[in-house]
Amino acid sequence: MTSGPRPPGRGSASSGHRAAVPLTKEPDPPERDVSTSDLTAGEREGGHRTRRKWSARSVTAALVAAVILVAAVAALVDVVAVRAGRPAAAWRRHLADELATRPVDDVWMLTGAAVAAAVGVWLIVLALTPGQRRWLPLRSPAGCPRLRAFVDRDGAAVLLRDAAMRVPGVGAAHVRVGRHRIKARADVRFREPRQVKDDLTAVLDEERDRLALARPLRIAVRARRRTR
């Protein structure tokens, strides 16, 4: 007799680390009447869909604030010095002369404009995208819609790899969890590779469902016979 698959995250000797699941709590949503037809498929199955975790991007915000602060302080000090009767700083006179004399189609003007536009687009993208790509959102329990849970992609890959190693015939397995797809590659020591692939796909599909992801990922499996 063989024992059934063990629950994820328990007794897995090959796991390098367990999947970390941070929990956050949102403010109480406004009360409203919800009918059964208004619920999504995930909610009807017993959970609420959770959106991706938004990154604070503290490093980017600190860098932008530091650059603006340095430029503002330098300009303010020079303006105060000019108001006090001292000559303007050499860097400000040089910058004003360059901006006044260089034509618009100058190479340096076009380069500076392109860099400024690229930085602006980058900041807009950072402001409008959630980030935190390594965290996958989980479905919230039906009774606790304010509870938000996330699983680390590397931790989920470890759990799926452990499940793949329990498939008969699999000698080695490598699992990679992306944002939209789970890619698994297995080396087959015995049995037919096609049979191992089918069993491996079924096991990974069951293990993925146990993770209770808010957006179930597609599974792509490759099985090859080990030659040595």
Secondary structure as GFF3:
##gff-version 3
##sequence-region A 1 228
A	DSSP	beta_strand	23	25	.	.	.	ID=ss1
A	DSSP	three_ten_helix	36	38	.	.	.	ID=ss2
A	DSSP	alpha_helix	41	44	.	.	.	ID=ss3
A	DSSP	beta_strand	47	48	.	.	.	ID=ss4
A	DSSP	alpha_helix	58	83	.	.	.	ID=ss5
A	DSSP	alpha_helix	90	101	.	.	.	ID=ss6
A	DSSP	alpha_helix	107	128	.	.	.	ID=ss7
A	DSSP	beta_strand	135	137	.	.	.	ID=ss8
A	DSSP	beta_strand	140	141	.	.	.	ID=ss9
A	DSSP	beta_strand	147	152	.	.	.	ID=ss10
A	DSSP	alpha_helix	153	165	.	.	.	ID=ss11
A	DSSP	beta_strand	170	177	.	.	.	ID=ss12
A	DSSP	beta_strand	181	188	.	.	.	ID=ss13
A	DSSP	alpha_helix	193	211	.	.	.	ID=ss14
A	DSSP	beta_strand	218	225	.	.	.	ID=ss15
###
